Amino acid sequence: MNHDNYSDAYIREILNTVKTVAMIGASPQNVRPSYFVFKYLSERGYDMIPINPGQVGKSLLGKPFVRSLDDIDRPIDMIDMFRGSEHAMPIVEAALALKTLPKVIWMQLGVRNDEAAAKAEAAGIKVVMNRCPKIEYGRLSSEIQWMGVNSRTISAKRAPIPTQGMRLSLNRQSLGGGSTTAADRIAQLGKDKNDIV
């Protein structure tokens, strides 16, 4: 696996198939990046589990904090790591000791450990490094376009604006970095109503 460049299909397949996400390093402080990612993924239907030993006994958006991966009472599809690169190997080793292995280990922006990634992949676990699932979800669904992030694409045509209770689908072609003409062609054919989940 080339961890310098992930295909949209690889990221999209992960985000479409995982359901239970354990976030290591989740923070209850609403100014921390882990809080925003936790909230965003929760709002998109992921079963989020906050892991932070210093917060046990408290909860994050109604989800109780747990001390470690060992304290989770159900299989985990993905581990989202908000810890430094030096912590990646111990986290991978803890994941490999679980009864049911996770499908994915996701290391957040700035976190990369090729040795830990190789060990996880040798056990059949997919790995993403130096990426954020919130950003990738927003990019692939075109939601990020509505949040004021520059897509570097000049176009008068936009994805349909999400309304209350609606969100854009991950299966939509990305406007930022993806094929604008494909997304525009679908919209022109009137099929964009099928792209809203």
JOWOQUI-V818065 format. One record per helix or strand of 3 or more residues. SS is the DSSP state (H for helix, E for strand). FROM is the first residue (numbers start at 1). LEN is the number of residues. If there is no record, write none. Layout:
SS,FROM,LEN
SS,FROM,LEN
This chain:
H,8,10
E,20,5
H,33,11
E,47,5
H,53,3
H,69,3
E,78,4
H,85,12
E,104,4
H,114,9
E,126,3
H,133,9
H,143,5
H,180,9
H,192,4
